[in-house]
Amino acid sequence: YRWVSERYPLINRKIGRDGYATPAIDNLYLDMNGIIHNCARPGADSRLHPSGHAPTLSEEDMFLAVFRYIEQLFALVKPRKLLFMAVDG
């Protein structure tokens, strides 16, 4: 994504929120590695334990966070034909 975005900056546009219209999108391709990584750890706003370490999430909470994030993306983009989720490693 970064490589493409740096070379073709006009492909990026804000959609769906703050009055921006969502264009018709046929296919949504997700690189799940970044989604899983961000959902597998508590957010920056999480309270720290007395030990100074961020609280850990249960496996169930991680899966629920991933599902919620995908549902938010799907509701925002509304792909008409395909949702492709790529997971590797």
N, C-alpha and C positions, 0 to 999 in steps of 0.2 A: 504494500500500500504506500509506504513512504516513497519508494522509488518512483512510482507512477505519479503520486501527488506532487513531488518536487518537479518533475518534468512537465506535467500537465495540470497546473494549479486550478484551471477553470473547471475541472471535473468535480471539485468539491463545492457543495452548496448546502446551506442550511435548509432544513425541511421541517414541516409539520408543526413547529412550535413558534410562538411569537409572531403569528401572522404570516409565516412563510407557507406557501402552497406546496404540497407534496406532488411531485411529478409522477406520471404513470410509470411504474417500475415493473418489469416483467420478472426479473430474476434477482434474488438476494443471495449473495455468497458470503458466508461467515467463516473467518478463521477462528476456530473455537479456542485455540491456545491462549490468546489474549483474554478472551471472555472467561475461560476456566481459571486462569491465573488470577485475574482480578476478583473473581467471585469466591476463590478458595481462601482468601485472607480477609480479615476484617478491614473495613474502610478506615480511612485516615481519621474519621471523626469518632472511632470507637474509643471507649474509655480504657485506659490502661489498668492492668492489675497492679496491686501494691508492689509486685516484683519488678515493675517497669516494663514488662513484656505485654504485647497485645494479646487479648484473649483469643483462644483457638476456636474454630468453628467445627461443629460436628459434620460428619460426612453428609448427613441428611440436610443440614443447613446449607452446605456448599451446593448440593444438587438443586435445592429450592432457589438459591440465589441465581444459579445459571438459568434455570427455567424461567424465573421472573424476568431476567434480563433479555432472554430471547423473545419472550412474549411482548415486552416493551418495544423491542426493535421491530418485531413483526407487525404490531399494531401501528407503529409510526410509518413504516415503509409500505406495508400492504402489497407484497409482491403478488403479481397476478398469475404467474405460472410455476415458479420454482423457489424453494428455500433449500439451499445447499449448505450443509455444515461440514467443514473439513476439520478433522482431528488427526494429528500425527504425533509421533513420539510417545 
